Amino acid sequence: MPDSASTPLDARALFSSNDGSFEDNARFTKRAVPASLGKAWSGHSTTIASAGTSGVGAMQISVISDDEIIIYDKSENNALQVAGHAAWGAVYTISTSKVRALNLKTNSFCAGGGWLSNGTLVSVGGNPREGTYETAAAGNGLGAVRLFTPCNGGNCDVYENPQRIHMTSKRWYASTVRLTDGSLMILGGMIAGGYNNAQATDNPTFEFFPPKGDGLQIYSKFLHDALNTNLFPVTYLLPSGDIFVAANTMAMVYSWKKNTERRLPTIPNGVQISYPATAASALLPLTVANNWTPEVLFCGGSTVNTQINPVMLSSQDPASNQCVRMVLIAAGIKKPWAVETMPEARVMGDAVLTPDGKVFIVNGGKTGIAGYGNVAHEVGNSNAANPDFRPTLYDPLGTAGSRFTTNFPSSKIERLYHSSATLLPDGRIWISGSNPNDDVSNTPYATRYQNEIFSPPYIYGTRPTYTGLPTNILYGTTFSLKIAVPSAAKVVQVVIMDLGYSTHAVHMNNRHVELVATRSGKTGLTVTGPATTGIYPPGYAWLYVLADGVTSKGLRVMIGPGTGPPVSATAIANMLAKTQPIT
């Protein structure tokens, strides 16, 4: 481990004793959008432009500072080198489009991830090294826990200690959710490779990081019942402190404190929403107007029979164009899912929340399913085909039947399996990845390192600015900002956002929360921190000020005191005594 490796707060003590689509790097397209979306989306053409390359495949991404994105790939023959071998991790600098290699120890192939309350990013799971194309430096990632704490100066690296910091069991395609105490709950996955899950490979359990209780995994009947399509389950923390979980066509509300499940109505029309039939999904904005009432959205997915031998499926099987919503309180759960129709079918779509509360849906294909090398009529090795090149915008507050906008520029790059997208701190949207192949490949569909940035119209207009952001925003406590907004602005709002951990069309912990804000004079703004840790769990956020829907640039701020999650020495000791490192 290099000396510059980042050592997360308490981490060691806890467990101590190609392309063709770009002719150059300046491709730029634009398209006007309807004025009906408001000032934020009118007055200027929407643009999409190239933004350098990712260095490694952008399978998993998370914004780690106001100017950086971390990228995790699987171990493969990327040209970017580190410590004498191909890298499978990198940090991308937004302002310069430069990348810096990271030196991971274990294979992060199809890992999950999320942030702790102290600002440490945790990556969990992965896969063993497979095939001769993978570097011998890649250790078995199935039980891995990788820790990364952003640092000033840009020299920090991933910290791994597989002998002592590991999960209780093997997990490939696992999800995470940050809880009210700032810890992570890790959900599901499989113990061995395969295009889809099965009884023999299923890991229908939860566990916590840092460990809680007896430190061991907890069986989930819900995940077991969701076989075979229960990988990368979609999960969100609810304001109640419970969590929402969805997999296959099923959904539930789960109390992690009581270990109780409440099943919700089945997703309509047989549409599966989790891997390999992944839908775009989002927890819709929690706002003052809706009293921070949670509502989930799923758009796309697939109705193919994922229980059968995949050779009986085809890359040309149509994806779903269904969108469904449910309000996750007693009155909403009593109602059926509200069903809408997207302008296009889409599987593996990414849903990115924007500061003004819209849902930007990008990436994916019109046909097929996730994965590679499994179905009939593959394109190259891809299980999916007919890429969705054009993004779609969904307005949750729009009139039913007219919530979708499609008048956006199309990319020339397919973004299929192993692609990703994220909101940037400045309000633009970064898009990268796609690699439905065993290794780096130039065959259709090729490994894509090219990044693109989508710039909504609000990027080009007069935008609010603010100063005075404190280092920490404490719960229920007020603070003051000095703002500059247009003199004609009628509505000024403040939102905090978790930009999430994007992988496999799942945006773990992505969150949009409006704070109570009161203006005083032309430049004064008094803001109150979130009322509870259920509304926004402790950890990093980006804060945006909006004037009549037009957003400022966001700045990173710590919600809560910035301390680590609770640590149970008993739970850790029992976990280490009763489990083994997975090597």
N, C-alpha and C positions, 0 to 999 in steps of 0.2 A: 504494500500500500504506500503510495507516495506521501511524503510529509505534508503536501498541500491538500490531502484529502480532508473534506469537511467532516468535522466531528459534531453531530447534532447534540443539542443540549441533553444531557443525561443518557445519551445513547450507549456509551461504553460502560458508564457506571451502572446502568440498569441491569446489564447482563455480565458484569465483570466477574472474578475468581476464575433518359437518354433519348434517346428522345427524338426529336423531330418536331415537336410542337412549338418550341421556341427557336426562332432563327437568331435571336440575340437576346440580351437581357433588358430590352426596353419595349417589349410588346405591350400595347396599351389599347384597350377597347372601352367603349362607353355606351350608355343607353339611358335615355330619360325615363323617369318613373312618374306615376300619377301624382298630382298635387293633393289628392284626397287623403293621402297618408299623413298630411300635415307638413309643417315647416321643415322638419328634420329630413324628410324624404322628397323635398321639392326644391326648385330653384337652381338645380345643377344636375348634370348627367351623372349617373352612377358609373363608376369605373372599376376595371379589374386590370392589374398590371403585375408583371413578374417581379420577384423579390429575391433573387439569388437562389442558392441551392441549400439543401438541408444537411449535406455531409453524410448522414446515415438515413435510412428509411424512416419517415415520420409516422411510425406506427402508433406511438404514444407521445403526447405532448402536454405540457403545462407551462403557463406563464409564471416565471419565477421572480421577476423584478419588473420595474417600469420599462426596461429595455431588453429583456432576455426571455427566451423560451428554452426549456429543456426538452430534449428529444431522446426517446428510447426506441430502439429497433430490436430485432432479433440478431443473433450472431450470424453474420453472412459476409460475403466478400465485398464490403463497401471499400471504396477507394480511400476514404479517410482513415488514417493510421494513428495508432497510439501504442506505445510500449512495444513496438516491433510487430504488431499484428493489426488486422482490420478492426476498426472501432465499431461499436454498436450503440454508442451513446454520444451525445453532443450537446453543446449550448450554442444557440443561435442568437446573435445580437441583432435586434430589430433595426436599429438606426444605421448599421453598416452592412447588413446581410452577411456578416462573417460568421464562421463556425469554429468552435473549439472542441476537440475530441475529449470525451470522458473515458475513464479506464474502469469499466465494470468488471466484476469478477465472475458473475453468473449470467446465464442466458435469460434475458428479459423477454423472450418470445411470448407474446400475448399475455403480458402481465397486466395487473390493475394497479391503481394508485390513488393517493389522496394526501392531504395536508393535516398535520397535527396542530394543536393550539399554540405550539411554541414556534411555528414557522419552519418546521422540518417536513420535507416531502418524503413520503414513504411509497416505495414501489414494491409490490408483493407478487410472488409467484413467477411463473415462466415455464421453461421446458428444459430437458436435458439437451446436451449438444447432439445434433442429428446430422449424420452424413459427413462426408469428407469436405464439403464446401464450408463447414463451420470451423472457425479457428479453434485450435486445441486449447486456447486460453480460456474458453468459455466453460465455466463450471455449471453443474446441474442447478437450474433455476426453479425447480418445482416447489421447493420450500423456502425460497429466498425472501429476505427482507433487505431492501436497499434503501439507504438513508442519504438524503442530500439536503444540506442547509445552505441557501444562497449566501454569498459573502461579497463584501466589497473588495474590489481588486481583480475579480474574475479568475482566480486560480483554484477555487475549491473543486473537489471531485466527489464521487459517490463513495460512501463508506459501507463496506460489507464485512461481516464477521460470521460466516456461515456456520461455524462450529457452535456459536453461542447465541447469535441473533437470527432466529429462524421461526417459521410458522410451525404449528402443531402437526401439519399434514401437507401432502402434496396438493397444489392448486394451480391449474392451468385454466385461463379464462375466468378468473375471479374478479368480483367487484368490491368496491369499498364505499362506506358512507361515514362522514365525520359526525360524531355524536355530540350531545349537549355538554359533555365534560371535556371535549377536545380530543378524545381518542378516536381510533378508527375501528369500525366493525368490518370484518372481511367476510364476504359471502360467496359460498358455492365454489364452482370450478370442477375440474376433473383430475384424476390422479395419473392419467396417462394420455398420450396424444390420440387424436382422431378428429374427423371433420365435425362430428356431433357427439353428444354424450350418450351413455348407455348404462345399464345397471352395473356392469362390471367395472366401469371407470368413474362412476358418479361419486362426488364428494358433497352430499347434501347437508352441509354443516355451516355453522358460523363460528368465528373466533374473533378475538379482540387484540388490538395492538395499541398500547402495551397490554399484556394479558390481564384478565379480570377473573374473579371468582376462584375456581380451581385451576385456572390457566389452560384448560383443555377446550376442545371444540364442542359445540352444542348442535345436536341433531335438529334438522328442519324438515318436518313432514311436508311443508309447502314445496320446498325445492325438490324433494323426492317425487312428489306428485306431478311436478312440472316436467319430468323427463319426457322426451329426450331433449327438448329444446329449452334447457334451463341454464345455459352458460351466459356469462356476463349479465346476470340479472340486473334490472333497472331499479335503482333504489334512491330514495330521497328522505332526508330528515324532515319531519313535520313539526309545525310549531308546538304541538302537544308534547314533543319529545320522543314520540314513537317514530317508526320509519315506515315508509311505503316501499313495497317490493313488488315487482312484476316480472314474470317469466312465462314463456310460451304464450298461452291465452289467458293466463291466470294473474290475479293480483291479490294483495293482502295488506293489512296494516299490522305491524309487528311491534310488540312491546319488548324491547331488549332488556328492560329491567325485570319484567315478570315472566319472560319467555312464553308469551301467549300470542296466538295468531287470530286475526279476524279476517276471514275470506271476504273478498269483494265480488261483485258481479263479473262474470266472464267477459272478456273482450269480445265484441260482437263479430259475427260472420266468420268465425274460425280464423281470424287474422292473428298470426303469431308475431310477437314483437321483440323477441330476444334471439341471440345468436343461435343458428346461422340465418335466421329470418329477420334480422334486426330492423326495427323501425327507428325513425328519428323520435326522440323523446325529450320532454322538458317539464320541469316544475315551473309553472307559469308565475309571473311576478307576484310577490307578496307586497301589497300596497296599503297605504293609508285608506284609500277608497274601499278596498275589499276587506279591510280590517285584518289583513295578513292571513287571509283564508286560503289554504292550499288547494291547488287544482293542478292535475297532471294532464299532459297532452302526449299522444302518440300519433305519428303520421307515417304511413307506409307499413312495411313488413311483408309477410307472405302467407299464403294459404296452402302452399305445397305440403305434401305429406312427408314430414321430416322423419317419420318412424321407419320408412322403408329403405331398402338399399339405395344409396345415392345414385348408382348407375341408372336407376329408373327415373331419375329426375333429369332436367335439362337446363342449360344456361339460358334457354329461351322461355322457360316458364314465367308467366307474368308475375310481377310484384304487385302489391296492393296499393291502391290509391286512397285507402280509407284513413281518415283522421278521427280520433275519439278523444273526448275530454270527460273528466269526472272531478267534481268538487269533493274533497276528502274530509267532509264533516258528516255528521249523522244524516242530515237532510239530503245532502248530495248523494250519499251512498245508497239511499233508498231509491233513487232514480236510476234508470238505465244510463249507460254511457251515451253521451251526446255524440252523434255521428255526423261527420262532414266528408266531403269529397275533395281531395287534392286535385289540382290541374293535371298532375302526372302521377304515374305509378313510381314507387321508389323503395328500394331496399338498400340498407347500409347508408341511409341519409344521416347527416350531422345536423342537429338542431342547436343553433347558437343564439343565446339570448343577447339582445342589444340593449344599450343603456336606456333607450326610450320604451322598452317593454315589448318590442316585437320579437318574433322568432324567425331567424334566418336559416332556411333549410338548404343544404348544399351537399354535394357529393352523392355517390351511390349509383345504382343502375336501375333500369326499368324492368329488367328480367333477371331470373336466376336467384341465387342465394350466396351467402358469404362463403369464403374458403377457396381452395384451389385443388385441382387434381382429382375431383370426386365424381362429377356428373357427366352426363352425355353432352355432346356438342360444345365442349369447352372452347373458349376463345383463348388460344395459347394454353395456359393452365387454369384460367379463371372459371369459377363456377357461376359467375354473373356476366352479363353482356348488356349491350345497348345503354351506354353510360348516360346519366343525367348531367349534361354539361351546363345547363342553366339553373341557377338558384331560384328559389321561391321564397317570398316573404309572407309570413302569417301574422295577422294583427289580432291578438286575442280579444281586443275591445271592439273590433269591427262588427258590423251587422252579419248575422249568420247567413251564409250563402255568398258573401262578398268579402271574405276575410283574406283572400289570397291575392298577391300581386306577383306577376311573372315577367314584367317588362324590364328585365335585367340583362346585362351582357353575358354571353356564354363563354366559358373557358374552351380552349382547344385541347385540354388535357383531361383524359378520363381519370376519375378519382373513385376507384373501386375498393377492393379489399385492402386493408391496411393503409387507408387514407385518413386524414384528420383535419380538424378546423378548430379555431379558437378566436374569441374576441381579443383584440389587443388593447392595452391600456389607453391608447389614443382614440379608440372607438372604431378602428378599422377591423377587418376580419382576415385572418391569416389562414391560408389553405395549403395543404401539402400532402405528400405521400401517395401511395397506391403501389402495391406490389403483390399481386396474386400469384406468387412464384416461390419455389423452394429457396432459391438463391437470387442474387442480382441477375437480371435477365433483360435482354433487348428484344425479345419476341413479344408479340401482342399478347396480353397487355403488359407492357414493360415496367420495370422498376422506375418510379418517378421520384427524382430528387428535387425537381423544380418547385419553388414556392411561388404562390400568388397572393396578392393582397387585394381584397375587395374594399373599395372606398365608397360608403354611402354618401348621398348629397350633403349631409350635415358636416362632413369633413371640410368642405370648401367654403361654407358660409361664415358669418360672424358667430363665433362660439363663446359661450360663457367662460370665464376664468375664475379661479379662486385662490386664496392664500390663507394661511393660518391653520392648516390641517395638523391636529395633534399627532403625536407618535402613536397613542393608543386611544381608541374610543371605548369607553366603559359603558356597561349596560345601564340604561335609564338615566344616564348623566348627560347634561347639556354641554355643548362647546360652541364656539363662535367661529364663523368663517367670514372673510372679507371677499365679496364677490363683485364682478363686473359683468353686467348683463345689459342687453339692449334696453333703452329707456322705455320702449313700448311693451316690454315683456310683462305679461299678466300672471303667468303661473311659473313659479320657481320651485323646483323639487330637488331632493337629494336622494340618491340611491347608492347602496353598497352592493358589490357583486363579487361572488366567488367565480373566477373564470374557469374553474374546473380542471379535470384531468381527462383529456379526450383520447379515446382509443376505441376502435371497432364500432364507431357510431354511437358510443355511450359516453356521455359527458358527466363523469362522476363528480358529484358535489356542486355542479354548476347552479348558481343561485342569484336571484335578483330581489333585493329588499329595499323598499322605500322607507326612509326615515322621516319622522316628524320634523318639519322645518318652518321657521317663522321669520319673515323679513322685518328688518328695522331700518328704515330709511332706504337710500339707494344702494348702499353697499354692505349693509349688515345682514347676517343670516345666523340665527340661532338654531342649532340642530340638536336633537336628542338621540342618543344611542339606542340600539334595539332594546326592547323591553325585556326580552328573555333570551336565553341561549337556544331555545327551540326556534325562535324566529331567525336568528343567525348564530351558528355555533362559534365558539371562540376560535380565532385563527385569522389569517390574512384576508383582506378584502381590498377591492379597488373602489374608491369613492368618486362619484360623478355628480356634478351640478347640472341640472337641465333648466333651460329657459324656454317655455312654450314648446317643450319636447326636443329642443336642440341641445345636445350634450356637450359638456366640457371634455377635456382630456381627463383621464382617471389617474389617480395617484394611489399607491399602495399604502395601506394603513392596517395596523393590528387591532382587531376587535377583541376586547378583553385585555387582561393584564399581560398576555404574551408568555405565560408560564406553561410548562409542560402538562400533559394530562396526568391523571392520578396514576401512581405506580404502586403495585402490590408486590412486595418482595415474596410473599407466600405464593402468589399465583405464578410468578416467574420461576421460583424454585421448583414448584410442582411440575410446571411445564417442562423445564429442563430435565427433571428426573424421569419423566414418563414419556418423553419423546426423544427422537434421535435426529441429528442433523441429516439432511437429505443430500447426499453427495453422489 
